[in-house]
Amino acid sequence: MNKIIPNWPAPDNIKAFASTRIGGFSHPPYQGLNLGTHVGDDPKLVLRNREWVQMMSQMPSSPIWLNQTHSTKVVEVDQPTKAILDADGLFTASPRVVCSAMTADCLPVLLTNSQGTQVAAVHAGWRGLAGGIVENALQKLTGHPLVWLGPAIGTQAFEVGNEVREAFCDHDGDATQAFLATSQQGKWLADMVKLTRLRLAKLGIDQVYSCDLCTYQHPQQFYSYRREGITGRQASFIWME
């Protein structure tokens, strides 16, 4: 299975990875390992993809899946469940509970502590990030946090309007350094990874790692909503053995 392993010094009992679109059973335009049931793909093929990921990754239980709405809600769970939870983040202090976050340009954020006793997975679109979803996840963690930023749309491809820039810069003036003006009035290129790092730095969190892979620029490897419109979803997972 093709997967991206976080480049962070997490304790040995922490297992985490981000999936790609390579492999799987879905047909075009979802071709590959689509894990999203809400995008119009054949539900039976998505279920097959999800079961394949679980088996190939030797997960201790079925991942908990979310109905993601670009909110700032992080749900705490203590056992596996097949229920679809309305949230954009999952936190657990229980071993063998697999947290997941689906993305197709938005930023997946995985978190743990240096003791390896807690984990969280967050889906951070610009609205959730600006609203504080990463901070909400961090509030549930105790001890020294480690953060990994997975594959997301890169600066060269993420053009946004003034409302996005203002949502971040009104909160923190330093956020201006994460926006590059384009030739079009009122349009900016936004750096989601830098925006996240700036917010984490304000909290004194220094162990932040990133894969620096752009979903938009790697069509063979990743789904990208901004690039394709109708497309699948990859996911990032984390659990404790």
LUMLUM-631893 format. One record per residue (C-alpha): residue number from 1; z, y, x; residue in one letter. Coordinates in nm, 2 decimals. Each point is the difference from the previous one (the first is absolute). Layout:
REM LUMLUM-631893
<pt pos="NUM" Z="Z" Y="Y" X="X" code="A"/>
...
This chain:
REM LUMLUM-631893
<pt pos="1" Z="0.00" Y="0.00" X="0.00" code="M"/>
<pt pos="2" Z="-0.09" Y="0.35" X="0.12" code="N"/>
<pt pos="3" Z="0.31" Y="0.22" X="0.00" code="K"/>
<pt pos="4" Z="0.15" Y="0.30" X="0.18" code="I"/>
<pt pos="5" Z="0.34" Y="-0.06" X="0.15" code="I"/>
<pt pos="6" Z="0.22" Y="0.31" X="0.04" code="P"/>
<pt pos="7" Z="0.04" Y="0.12" X="0.36" code="N"/>
<pt pos="8" Z="0.37" Y="0.06" X="-0.03" code="W"/>
<pt pos="9" Z="0.32" Y="-0.14" X="0.16" code="P"/>
<pt pos="10" Z="0.14" Y="-0.14" X="-0.32" code="A"/>
<pt pos="11" Z="0.25" Y="-0.28" X="0.02" code="P"/>
<pt pos="12" Z="-0.14" Y="-0.36" X="0.02" code="D"/>
<pt pos="13" Z="0.10" Y="-0.08" X="-0.36" code="N"/>
<pt pos="14" Z="-0.22" Y="0.27" X="-0.14" code="I"/>
<pt pos="15" Z="-0.35" Y="-0.11" X="-0.10" code="K"/>
<pt pos="16" Z="-0.26" Y="0.26" X="-0.09" code="A"/>
<pt pos="17" Z="-0.38" Y="0.04" X="-0.01" code="F"/>
<pt pos="18" Z="-0.28" Y="0.19" X="-0.17" code="A"/>
<pt pos="19" Z="-0.29" Y="-0.20" X="-0.15" code="S"/>
<pt pos="20" Z="-0.36" Y="0.09" X="0.03" code="T"/>
<pt pos="21" Z="-0.30" Y="-0.07" X="-0.23" code="R"/>
<pt pos="22" Z="-0.13" Y="-0.27" X="0.24" code="I"/>
<pt pos="23" Z="-0.01" Y="-0.34" X="-0.15" code="G"/>
<pt pos="24" Z="0.10" Y="-0.07" X="-0.36" code="G"/>
<pt pos="25" Z="-0.19" Y="-0.10" X="-0.31" code="F"/>
<pt pos="26" Z="-0.10" Y="0.31" X="-0.18" code="S"/>
<pt pos="27" Z="-0.36" Y="0.10" X="-0.07" code="H"/>
<pt pos="28" Z="-0.17" Y="0.34" X="0.05" code="P"/>
<pt pos="29" Z="0.10" Y="0.28" X="-0.05" code="P"/>
<pt pos="30" Z="0.35" Y="-0.15" X="0.08" code="Y"/>
<pt pos="31" Z="-0.14" Y="-0.24" X="0.26" code="Q"/>
<pt pos="32" Z="0.27" Y="-0.15" X="0.21" code="G"/>
<pt pos="33" Z="0.38" Y="-0.03" X="-0.03" code="L"/>
<pt pos="34" Z="0.06" Y="0.23" X="-0.29" code="N"/>
<pt pos="35" Z="0.36" Y="0.00" X="-0.11" code="L"/>
<pt pos="36" Z="-0.01" Y="0.25" X="-0.28" code="G"/>
<pt pos="37" Z="-0.01" Y="-0.13" X="-0.36" code="T"/>
<pt pos="38" Z="-0.05" Y="0.35" X="-0.15" code="H"/>
<pt pos="39" Z="-0.34" Y="0.08" X="0.16" code="V"/>
<pt pos="40" Z="-0.24" Y="-0.20" X="-0.23" code="G"/>
<pt pos="41" Z="-0.02" Y="-0.31" X="0.22" code="D"/>
<pt pos="42" Z="0.01" Y="-0.35" X="-0.15" code="D"/>
<pt pos="43" Z="0.37" Y="-0.07" X="-0.05" code="P"/>
<pt pos="44" Z="-0.04" Y="-0.37" X="0.10" code="K"/>
<pt pos="45" Z="-0.15" Y="0.10" X="0.33" code="L"/>
<pt pos="46" Z="0.27" Y="0.26" X="0.07" code="V"/>
<pt pos="47" Z="0.27" Y="-0.26" X="-0.08" code="L"/>
<pt pos="48" Z="-0.18" Y="-0.24" X="0.24" code="R"/>
<pt pos="49" Z="0.00" Y="0.27" X="0.27" code="N"/>
<pt pos="50" Z="0.37" Y="0.07" X="-0.05" code="R"/>
<pt pos="51" Z="0.09" Y="-0.37" X="0.02" code="E"/>
<pt pos="52" Z="-0.21" Y="-0.03" X="0.31" code="W"/>
<pt pos="53" Z="0.17" Y="0.29" X="0.17" code="V"/>
<pt pos="54" Z="0.34" Y="-0.15" X="-0.08" code="Q"/>
<pt pos="55" Z="-0.09" Y="-0.34" X="0.13" code="M"/>
<pt pos="56" Z="-0.18" Y="0.12" X="0.32" code="M"/>
<pt pos="57" Z="0.29" Y="0.24" X="0.09" code="S"/>
<pt pos="58" Z="0.27" Y="-0.26" X="-0.07" code="Q"/>
<pt pos="59" Z="0.18" Y="0.24" X="-0.23" code="M"/>
<pt pos="60" Z="0.34" Y="-0.14" X="-0.12" code="P"/>
<pt pos="61" Z="-0.08" Y="0.11" X="-0.36" code="S"/>
<pt pos="62" Z="-0.27" Y="0.17" X="-0.21" code="S"/>
<pt pos="63" Z="-0.03" Y="0.37" X="0.09" code="P"/>
<pt pos="64" Z="0.14" Y="0.24" X="-0.25" code="I"/>
<pt pos="65" Z="-0.29" Y="0.21" X="-0.14" code="W"/>
<pt pos="66" Z="0.02" Y="0.35" X="-0.13" code="L"/>
<pt pos="67" Z="-0.18" Y="0.21" X="-0.27" code="N"/>
<pt pos="68" Z="-0.05" Y="0.29" X="0.23" code="Q"/>
<pt pos="69" Z="-0.04" Y="0.35" X="-0.16" code="T"/>
<pt pos="70" Z="0.04" Y="0.24" X="0.30" code="H"/>
<pt pos="71" Z="0.36" Y="0.05" X="-0.10" code="S"/>
<pt pos="72" Z="0.30" Y="0.05" X="0.23" code="T"/>
<pt pos="73" Z="0.19" Y="-0.30" X="-0.15" code="K"/>
<pt pos="74" Z="0.14" Y="-0.26" X="0.24" code="V"/>
<pt pos="75" Z="0.15" Y="-0.31" X="-0.17" code="V"/>
<pt pos="76" Z="0.27" Y="-0.21" X="0.15" code="E"/>
<pt pos="77" Z="-0.04" Y="-0.38" X="-0.05" code="V"/>
<pt pos="78" Z="0.23" Y="-0.29" X="0.10" code="D"/>
<pt pos="79" Z="-0.22" Y="-0.30" X="-0.09" code="Q"/>
<pt pos="80" Z="-0.36" Y="-0.09" X="-0.04" code="P"/>
<pt pos="81" Z="-0.16" Y="0.08" X="-0.34" code="T"/>
<pt pos="82" Z="-0.33" Y="-0.05" X="-0.16" code="K"/>
<pt pos="83" Z="0.05" Y="0.31" X="-0.21" code="A"/>
<pt pos="84" Z="-0.23" Y="0.29" X="0.08" code="I"/>
<pt pos="85" Z="0.23" Y="0.30" X="0.08" code="L"/>
<pt pos="86" Z="-0.08" Y="0.36" X="-0.07" code="D"/>
<pt pos="87" Z="0.06" Y="0.17" X="0.33" code="A"/>
<pt pos="88" Z="-0.17" Y="0.10" X="0.33" code="D"/>
<pt pos="89" Z="0.26" Y="-0.15" X="0.23" code="G"/>
<pt pos="90" Z="0.22" Y="-0.31" X="0.04" code="L"/>
<pt pos="91" Z="0.32" Y="-0.04" X="0.18" code="F"/>
<pt pos="92" Z="0.21" Y="-0.31" X="0.06" code="T"/>
<pt pos="93" Z="0.30" Y="-0.12" X="0.20" code="A"/>
<pt pos="94" Z="-0.06" Y="-0.36" X="-0.10" code="S"/>
<pt pos="95" Z="-0.17" Y="-0.25" X="0.23" code="P"/>
<pt pos="96" Z="-0.32" Y="-0.18" X="-0.11" code="R"/>
<pt pos="97" Z="-0.10" Y="0.28" X="-0.24" code="V"/>
<pt pos="98" Z="-0.35" Y="0.12" X="0.08" code="V"/>
<pt pos="99" Z="-0.06" Y="0.38" X="-0.07" code="C"/>
<pt pos="100" Z="-0.36" Y="0.12" X="-0.03" code="S"/>
<pt pos="101" Z="-0.20" Y="0.32" X="-0.04" code="A"/>
<pt pos="102" Z="-0.37" Y="0.00" X="-0.09" code="M"/>
<pt pos="103" Z="-0.24" Y="0.27" X="0.14" code="T"/>
<pt pos="104" Z="-0.36" Y="0.09" X="0.03" code="A"/>
<pt pos="105" Z="0.03" Y="0.33" X="0.20" code="D"/>
<pt pos="106" Z="0.36" Y="0.10" X="-0.08" code="C"/>
<pt pos="107" Z="0.26" Y="-0.06" X="0.28" code="L"/>
<pt pos="108" Z="0.20" Y="-0.32" X="0.00" code="P"/>
<pt pos="109" Z="0.35" Y="0.06" X="0.15" code="V"/>
<pt pos="110" Z="0.22" Y="-0.29" X="0.11" code="L"/>
<pt pos="111" Z="0.36" Y="0.05" X="0.09" code="L"/>
<pt pos="112" Z="0.29" Y="-0.20" X="0.14" code="T"/>
<pt pos="113" Z="0.32" Y="0.07" X="0.19" code="N"/>
<pt pos="114" Z="0.09" Y="-0.10" X="0.36" code="S"/>
<pt pos="115" Z="0.24" Y="-0.26" X="-0.13" code="Q"/>
<pt pos="116" Z="-0.28" Y="-0.18" X="-0.20" code="G"/>
<pt pos="117" Z="0.21" Y="0.00" X="-0.32" code="T"/>
<pt pos="118" Z="-0.21" Y="0.21" X="-0.23" code="Q"/>
<pt pos="119" Z="-0.38" Y="0.06" X="-0.06" code="V"/>
<pt pos="120" Z="-0.22" Y="0.22" X="-0.21" code="A"/>
<pt pos="121" Z="-0.37" Y="0.04" X="-0.08" code="A"/>
<pt pos="122" Z="-0.14" Y="0.33" X="-0.13" code="V"/>
<pt pos="123" Z="-0.33" Y="0.11" X="-0.15" code="H"/>
<pt pos="124" Z="-0.04" Y="0.36" X="0.11" code="A"/>
<pt pos="125" Z="-0.29" Y="0.19" X="-0.15" code="G"/>
<pt pos="126" Z="0.01" Y="0.38" X="0.06" code="W"/>
<pt pos="127" Z="0.20" Y="0.06" X="-0.33" code="R"/>
<pt pos="128" Z="0.26" Y="-0.26" X="0.08" code="G"/>
<pt pos="129" Z="0.03" Y="0.12" X="0.36" code="L"/>
<pt pos="130" Z="0.03" Y="0.36" X="-0.10" code="A"/>
<pt pos="131" Z="0.25" Y="-0.09" X="-0.26" code="G"/>
<pt pos="132" Z="0.23" Y="-0.19" X="0.24" code="G"/>
<pt pos="133" Z="-0.06" Y="-0.37" X="-0.05" code="I"/>
<pt pos="134" Z="0.05" Y="-0.08" X="0.36" code="V"/>
<pt pos="135" Z="0.32" Y="0.19" X="0.00" code="E"/>
<pt pos="136" Z="0.11" Y="-0.19" X="-0.31" code="N"/>
<pt pos="137" Z="-0.06" Y="-0.33" X="0.18" code="A"/>
<pt pos="138" Z="0.19" Y="0.12" X="0.30" code="L"/>
<pt pos="139" Z="0.30" Y="0.09" X="-0.20" code="Q"/>
<pt pos="140" Z="0.05" Y="-0.36" X="-0.09" code="K"/>
<pt pos="141" Z="-0.01" Y="-0.11" X="0.36" code="L"/>
<pt pos="142" Z="0.32" Y="-0.02" X="0.21" code="T"/>
<pt pos="143" Z="0.00" Y="0.00" X="0.38" code="G"/>
<pt pos="144" Z="-0.27" Y="0.12" X="0.23" code="H"/>
<pt pos="145" Z="-0.34" Y="-0.01" X="-0.18" code="P"/>
<pt pos="146" Z="-0.33" Y="-0.12" X="0.14" code="L"/>
<pt pos="147" Z="-0.32" Y="0.11" X="-0.17" code="V"/>
<pt pos="148" Z="-0.36" Y="-0.13" X="0.02" code="W"/>
<pt pos="149" Z="-0.30" Y="0.19" X="-0.15" code="L"/>
<pt pos="150" Z="-0.28" Y="-0.24" X="-0.09" code="G"/>
<pt pos="151" Z="-0.38" Y="0.05" X="-0.05" code="P"/>
<pt pos="152" Z="-0.09" Y="0.31" X="-0.21" code="A"/>
<pt pos="153" Z="-0.27" Y="0.25" X="-0.04" code="I"/>
<pt pos="154" Z="-0.04" Y="0.21" X="0.32" code="G"/>
<pt pos="155" Z="-0.02" Y="0.37" X="0.06" code="T"/>
<pt pos="156" Z="-0.38" Y="0.01" X="0.04" code="Q"/>
<pt pos="157" Z="-0.05" Y="-0.14" X="-0.35" code="A"/>
<pt pos="158" Z="0.29" Y="0.13" X="-0.21" code="F"/>
<pt pos="159" Z="-0.12" Y="0.33" X="-0.14" code="E"/>
<pt pos="160" Z="0.24" Y="0.16" X="-0.24" code="V"/>
<pt pos="161" Z="0.04" Y="0.33" X="-0.19" code="G"/>
<pt pos="162" Z="0.25" Y="0.29" X="0.02" code="N"/>
<pt pos="163" Z="0.24" Y="-0.17" X="-0.24" code="E"/>
<pt pos="164" Z="0.06" Y="-0.29" X="0.24" code="V"/>
<pt pos="165" Z="0.06" Y="0.23" X="0.29" code="R"/>
<pt pos="166" Z="0.23" Y="0.22" X="-0.20" code="E"/>
<pt pos="167" Z="0.20" Y="-0.31" X="-0.12" code="A"/>
<pt pos="168" Z="0.09" Y="-0.07" X="0.36" code="F"/>
<pt pos="169" Z="0.01" Y="0.34" X="0.16" code="C"/>
<pt pos="170" Z="0.23" Y="0.15" X="-0.27" code="D"/>
<pt pos="171" Z="0.25" Y="-0.27" X="0.09" code="H"/>
<pt pos="172" Z="-0.04" Y="0.03" X="0.38" code="D"/>
<pt pos="173" Z="-0.19" Y="0.28" X="0.18" code="G"/>
<pt pos="174" Z="-0.06" Y="-0.24" X="0.29" code="D"/>
<pt pos="175" Z="-0.23" Y="-0.20" X="-0.22" code="A"/>
<pt pos="176" Z="-0.28" Y="0.25" X="0.06" code="T"/>
<pt pos="177" Z="-0.07" Y="-0.18" X="0.33" code="Q"/>
<pt pos="178" Z="-0.10" Y="-0.31" X="-0.20" code="A"/>
<pt pos="179" Z="-0.29" Y="0.18" X="-0.18" code="F"/>
<pt pos="180" Z="-0.33" Y="0.10" X="0.16" code="L"/>
<pt pos="181" Z="-0.22" Y="0.26" X="-0.19" code="A"/>
<pt pos="182" Z="-0.35" Y="-0.11" X="-0.08" code="T"/>
<pt pos="183" Z="-0.31" Y="0.21" X="-0.04" code="S"/>
<pt pos="184" Z="0.05" Y="0.00" X="-0.38" code="Q"/>
<pt pos="185" Z="0.24" Y="0.26" X="-0.14" code="Q"/>
<pt pos="186" Z="0.32" Y="-0.15" X="-0.12" code="G"/>
<pt pos="187" Z="-0.06" Y="-0.35" X="0.15" code="K"/>
<pt pos="188" Z="0.20" Y="-0.16" X="0.28" code="W"/>
<pt pos="189" Z="0.01" Y="-0.32" X="0.20" code="L"/>
<pt pos="190" Z="0.34" Y="-0.15" X="-0.04" code="A"/>
<pt pos="191" Z="0.18" Y="-0.23" X="0.25" code="D"/>
<pt pos="192" Z="0.23" Y="-0.23" X="-0.21" code="M"/>
<pt pos="193" Z="0.15" Y="-0.16" X="0.31" code="V"/>
<pt pos="194" Z="0.09" Y="0.33" X="0.15" code="K"/>
<pt pos="195" Z="0.15" Y="0.12" X="-0.33" code="L"/>
<pt pos="196" Z="0.21" Y="-0.31" X="-0.01" code="T"/>
<pt pos="197" Z="0.11" Y="0.03" X="0.36" code="R"/>
<pt pos="198" Z="0.10" Y="0.37" X="-0.06" code="L"/>
<pt pos="199" Z="0.22" Y="-0.09" X="-0.29" code="R"/>
<pt pos="200" Z="0.16" Y="-0.28" X="0.19" code="L"/>
<pt pos="201" Z="0.06" Y="0.22" X="0.30" code="A"/>
<pt pos="202" Z="0.19" Y="0.25" X="-0.23" code="K"/>
<pt pos="203" Z="0.23" Y="-0.29" X="-0.08" code="L"/>
<pt pos="204" Z="0.06" Y="-0.08" X="0.36" code="G"/>
<pt pos="205" Z="-0.19" Y="-0.33" X="-0.01" code="I"/>
<pt pos="206" Z="-0.17" Y="-0.06" X="0.33" code="D"/>
<pt pos="207" Z="-0.10" Y="-0.37" X="-0.02" code="Q"/>
<pt pos="208" Z="-0.33" Y="0.05" X="-0.19" code="V"/>
<pt pos="209" Z="-0.30" Y="-0.22" X="0.08" code="Y"/>
<pt pos="210" Z="-0.36" Y="0.01" X="-0.13" code="S"/>
<pt pos="211" Z="-0.30" Y="-0.23" X="0.02" code="C"/>
<pt pos="212" Z="-0.23" Y="0.31" X="-0.01" code="D"/>
<pt pos="213" Z="-0.27" Y="-0.18" X="-0.20" code="L"/>
<pt pos="214" Z="-0.22" Y="0.18" X="-0.25" code="C"/>
<pt pos="215" Z="-0.09" Y="-0.18" X="-0.32" code="T"/>
<pt pos="216" Z="-0.29" Y="0.23" X="-0.07" code="Y"/>
<pt pos="217" Z="-0.17" Y="-0.05" X="0.34" code="Q"/>
<pt pos="218" Z="0.03" Y="-0.38" X="0.01" code="H"/>
<pt pos="219" Z="-0.19" Y="-0.14" X="-0.31" code="P"/>
<pt pos="220" Z="-0.01" Y="-0.35" X="0.14" code="Q"/>
<pt pos="221" Z="0.37" Y="-0.01" X="0.05" code="Q"/>
<pt pos="222" Z="0.15" Y="0.20" X="-0.28" code="F"/>
<pt pos="223" Z="-0.04" Y="0.10" X="-0.36" code="Y"/>
<pt pos="224" Z="-0.03" Y="0.38" X="-0.05" code="S"/>
<pt pos="225" Z="0.01" Y="0.17" X="-0.34" code="Y"/>
<pt pos="226" Z="-0.13" Y="0.33" X="0.14" code="R"/>
<pt pos="227" Z="-0.30" Y="-0.18" X="0.15" code="R"/>
<pt pos="228" Z="-0.09" Y="-0.24" X="-0.28" code="E"/>
<pt pos="229" Z="0.16" Y="0.11" X="-0.32" code="G"/>
<pt pos="230" Z="0.00" Y="-0.35" X="-0.15" code="I"/>
<pt pos="231" Z="0.17" Y="-0.22" X="0.25" code="T"/>
<pt pos="232" Z="0.28" Y="-0.24" X="0.07" code="G"/>
<pt pos="233" Z="0.35" Y="0.04" X="0.15" code="R"/>
<pt pos="234" Z="0.16" Y="-0.12" X="0.32" code="Q"/>
<pt pos="235" Z="0.38" Y="-0.02" X="0.03" code="A"/>
<pt pos="236" Z="0.28" Y="0.03" X="0.25" code="S"/>
<pt pos="237" Z="0.29" Y="-0.25" X="-0.01" code="F"/>
<pt pos="238" Z="0.35" Y="-0.02" X="0.15" code="I"/>
<pt pos="239" Z="0.29" Y="-0.24" X="-0.04" code="W"/>
<pt pos="240" Z="0.30" Y="-0.15" X="0.19" code="M"/>
<pt pos="241" Z="0.02" Y="-0.36" X="0.09" code="E"/>
